[in-house]
Amino acid sequence: MFLNGGGMRGGPLHGQLQGAPLCCVARSAPKYRYFSVGDRFPAMYEGGTGSVVGEVYDLPLTVLRDHLVPAEPPELELGVVELEDGAACLATVLRSSFVDSPELTDITEVGDWRAYSASR
């Protein structure tokens, strides 16, 4: 599972991972737009040229179903993203119905939720 927001180490949702091991720090392929949703959480959306920093976890599907997905906001849904090395990985992504939301701030140029949050 590729995480790029509150589920990463030190984030408010990290406990939802129930101790799942970190596999690596990674970047997405450069094909996404990256948004801050009301400065509450980040969201990736395919169709851009940005790369996003995140962490990949070996997350059991039961943990995904019972802990992580229920904690996600309604603007996000489960999807598959491409990593920089071409690997496919589960991730939560922005629902297409929210792409035109006035709550979105494009942070694609930053590409890193922690860096963006620190700059606010």
Sine and cosine of phi, psi and omega as CSV:
sin_phi,cos_phi,sin_psi,cos_psi,sin_omega,cos_omega
0.00,0.00,0.80,-0.60,0.03,-1.00
-1.00,-0.04,0.88,-0.48,0.01,-1.00
-0.92,-0.39,0.67,-0.74,-0.05,-1.00
-0.70,-0.72,0.36,0.93,-0.01,-1.00
-0.54,-0.84,-0.78,-0.62,-0.09,-1.00
-0.90,0.44,-0.27,0.96,0.03,-1.00
-0.99,0.14,-0.21,0.98,0.00,-1.00
-0.94,0.34,0.27,-0.96,0.01,-1.00
-0.75,0.66,0.75,-0.66,0.01,-1.00
1.00,0.10,-0.12,0.99,-0.02,-1.00
-1.00,0.07,0.30,-0.95,-0.07,-1.00
-0.91,0.41,-0.34,0.94,0.01,-1.00
-0.98,-0.22,0.03,1.00,-0.08,-1.00
-0.85,0.52,-0.57,0.82,0.02,-1.00
-0.89,0.46,-0.40,0.92,0.04,-1.00
-0.90,0.43,-0.27,0.96,-0.01,-1.00
-0.98,0.21,-0.17,0.99,0.08,-1.00
0.82,0.58,0.61,0.80,0.05,-1.00
0.99,0.15,0.20,0.98,0.04,-1.00
-0.84,0.55,0.67,-0.74,-0.06,-1.00
-0.96,0.27,0.63,-0.78,0.12,-0.99
-0.96,0.28,0.80,-0.60,0.05,-1.00
-1.00,0.04,-0.71,0.70,-0.02,-1.00
-0.13,-0.99,0.29,-0.96,0.23,-0.97
-1.00,0.01,0.69,-0.72,-0.09,-1.00
-0.60,-0.80,0.13,-0.99,0.12,-0.99
-0.82,-0.57,0.51,-0.86,0.12,-0.99
-0.97,0.25,0.27,-0.96,0.18,-0.98
-0.89,0.46,0.43,-0.90,-0.03,-1.00
-0.99,0.16,0.93,0.37,-0.04,-1.00
-0.61,-0.80,0.43,0.90,-0.09,-1.00
-0.81,-0.58,0.39,-0.92,0.27,-0.96
-0.98,-0.21,0.54,-0.84,-0.07,-1.00
-0.77,-0.64,0.78,-0.63,-0.10,-1.00
-0.82,-0.58,0.46,-0.89,0.30,-0.95
-0.99,-0.11,0.79,-0.61,0.02,-1.00
-0.99,-0.15,0.99,-0.14,-0.01,-1.00
0.85,0.53,0.44,0.90,-0.06,-1.00
0.84,0.54,0.40,0.92,0.04,-1.00
-0.98,-0.17,-0.58,0.82,-0.03,-1.00
-0.27,-0.96,0.31,-0.95,0.02,-1.00
-1.00,-0.06,0.27,-0.96,0.05,-1.00
-0.50,-0.87,0.75,-0.66,0.08,-1.00
-1.00,-0.08,0.51,-0.86,0.07,-1.00
-0.55,-0.83,0.81,-0.59,-0.03,-1.00
-0.93,0.36,0.62,-0.79,0.04,-1.00
0.81,-0.58,0.36,0.93,0.03,-1.00
-0.80,-0.60,-0.42,-0.91,0.00,-1.00
-0.76,-0.64,0.22,0.97,-0.06,-1.00
-1.00,-0.08,0.42,-0.91,0.08,-1.00
-0.93,-0.37,0.61,-0.79,-0.09,-1.00
-0.89,-0.47,0.71,-0.70,0.07,-1.00
-0.99,0.16,0.67,-0.74,0.04,-1.00
-0.34,-0.94,-0.14,-0.99,0.02,-1.00
-0.78,-0.62,0.64,-0.77,0.02,-1.00
-0.96,-0.26,0.79,-0.61,-0.01,-1.00
-0.88,-0.48,0.54,-0.84,0.13,-0.99
-1.00,0.07,1.00,0.08,-0.16,-0.99
-0.98,-0.18,0.89,-0.46,0.07,-1.00
-0.87,0.49,0.59,-0.81,-0.02,-1.00
-0.88,0.48,-0.51,0.86,0.04,-1.00
-0.91,0.41,-0.59,0.81,0.05,-1.00
-0.93,0.36,-0.65,0.76,0.06,-1.00
-0.86,0.51,-0.76,0.65,-0.04,-1.00
-0.92,0.39,-0.71,0.70,-0.16,-0.99
-1.00,-0.01,-0.35,0.94,-0.12,-0.99
-0.82,-0.58,-0.79,0.61,-0.12,-0.99
-0.97,0.25,-0.80,0.60,-0.04,-1.00
-0.86,0.51,-0.69,0.72,0.03,-1.00
-0.89,0.46,-0.37,0.93,-0.01,-1.00
-1.00,0.04,-0.15,0.99,-0.05,-1.00
-0.98,0.18,0.55,-0.83,0.02,-1.00
-0.95,0.32,0.35,-0.94,-0.06,-1.00
-0.91,0.42,-0.30,0.95,0.01,-1.00
-0.96,0.29,-0.26,0.97,-0.06,-1.00
-0.95,-0.31,0.44,-0.90,0.09,-1.00
-0.62,-0.78,0.28,-0.96,0.01,-1.00
-0.97,0.26,0.70,-0.72,0.04,-1.00
-0.52,-0.85,-0.08,-1.00,0.05,-1.00
-0.86,-0.52,0.78,-0.62,0.04,-1.00
-0.91,-0.42,0.31,-0.95,0.06,-1.00
-0.98,-0.21,0.75,-0.66,0.06,-1.00
-1.00,0.05,0.22,-0.98,-0.03,-1.00
-0.82,0.58,-0.57,0.82,-0.02,-1.00
-1.00,0.07,0.09,1.00,0.03,-1.00
1.00,-0.06,-0.14,0.99,0.01,-1.00
-0.93,0.36,0.51,-0.86,0.09,-1.00
-0.99,-0.10,0.60,-0.80,-0.06,-1.00
-0.53,-0.85,0.64,-0.77,0.13,-0.99
-0.90,0.44,0.51,-0.86,0.06,-1.00
-0.31,-0.95,0.30,-0.95,0.19,-0.98
-1.00,-0.07,0.71,-0.70,-0.07,-1.00
-0.77,-0.64,0.31,-0.95,0.02,-1.00
-0.92,0.38,0.75,-0.67,0.10,-1.00
-0.92,0.40,0.64,-0.77,-0.04,-1.00
-0.87,0.49,-0.45,0.89,0.01,-1.00
-0.93,0.36,-0.19,0.98,0.00,-1.00
-0.96,-0.26,0.03,1.00,-0.08,-1.00
-0.86,0.51,-0.49,0.87,-0.01,-1.00
-0.99,-0.16,0.25,0.97,-0.03,-1.00
-0.91,0.43,0.69,-0.73,0.05,-1.00
-0.93,0.36,-0.20,0.98,0.04,-1.00
-0.97,0.24,-0.20,0.98,-0.08,-1.00
-0.99,0.12,0.75,-0.67,0.17,-0.99
-0.89,-0.45,0.82,-0.57,-0.03,-1.00
-0.96,0.29,0.88,-0.48,0.03,-1.00
-0.86,-0.50,0.43,0.90,-0.03,-1.00
-0.83,0.56,-0.65,0.76,-0.04,-1.00
-0.90,0.44,-0.48,0.87,0.04,-1.00
-0.98,0.20,-0.76,0.65,0.08,-1.00
0.92,0.40,0.26,0.97,-0.08,-1.00
-0.50,-0.87,0.91,-0.41,-0.06,-1.00
-0.88,0.48,-0.67,0.75,-0.02,-1.00
-0.90,0.44,-0.68,0.73,0.01,-1.00
-0.90,0.43,-0.69,0.73,0.02,-1.00
-0.89,0.46,-0.73,0.68,-0.01,-1.00
-0.87,0.49,-0.62,0.78,0.02,-1.00
-0.92,0.39,-0.46,0.89,-0.03,-1.00
-0.99,0.12,-0.19,0.98,-0.04,-1.00
-0.98,0.19,0.00,0.00,0.00,0.00
